Amino acid sequence: MQVQKLIIRNLRSVKKLTVSFDEVTALLGGNNAGKSTVLHAIDIFFEAAPQISLDDYHNREEDDIEITLVFHRLVPEEVSVFGSAVVGDRLTIRRVFSKHGEKQPPYEALALAFPPFSTVRQAAGKTDKRTSYNNLVGEIDGLERVASADAADAAMNEWEAANPDLLELEFRRDFFGATNVASGKLKKKTALQLVPAVADAHQETSDAKKSPIISLLSQISKQMYENKRDVTEFFGAVPQAFRRLGEPRKRTGVKRVE
């Protein structure tokens, strides 16, 4: 998948900006025009716990920083991974950074959802989520009381699947789970590699861990193979083959313990 659009709010000198990307996109402008801010926005979007300073906030004010990326050209395997967050062949994800908020703000996916469930999904803890959900029982047809937050999540997903005509587009905080898990999922499919305009060639190629050029080539090679059907089918078959090899009846001296 590829980044199609970037939307920035309240980052550094930028109050609001939308940037559309093509196969190749050049950012042209004088000093302090905001070119570096565009790259900085994408960089902190992908980092699970980016270092945000007071200078990153527009005019050093209290307004939250919002960074939204819209992805397109998803391959079938990516559509499967991101599920119902893919709307109209687009994947839209937002992060909101606040001075007094979470150090690892979650990735919020724009997805179809039933609006009354928003309060439940935004509950601070599992107990609050369960209580908030059970408060809706009796007000919404088809809901039954649950004993856990996980059961509440499952019940809401099942209810939405059965009532698609009542769903609306909204950003869901809970869609990808923990921030580091979501970051890992995204980086596995697409990522930013910052390559400096001026660099020492020997230094860039001598340390693979620090070289953005080597990282970029590695990422390209990895995605080329991961997106091939025969490679996907191979990795999908490996767990089953491993289980068959480990069956006790095939291992000499290994007995099944009942």
Secondary structure, 3 states (H helix, E strand, C coil): CEEEEEEEEEECCEEEEEEECCCCCCCCCCCCCCHHHHHHHHHHHHCCCCCCCHHHEHHHCCCCEEEEEEEECCCHHHHHHHHHHEECCEEEEEEEECCCCCCCCCCEEEEEECHHHHHHHCCCCHHHHHHHHHCCECCECCCCCCCCHHHHHHHHHHHHHHCHHHCEEEEECCCCCCHHHHHHHHHHHCCCCCCCCCCCHHHHHHCCCCCHHHHHHHHHHHHHHHCCHHHHHHHHHHHHHHHHHCCHHHCCCCCCCC
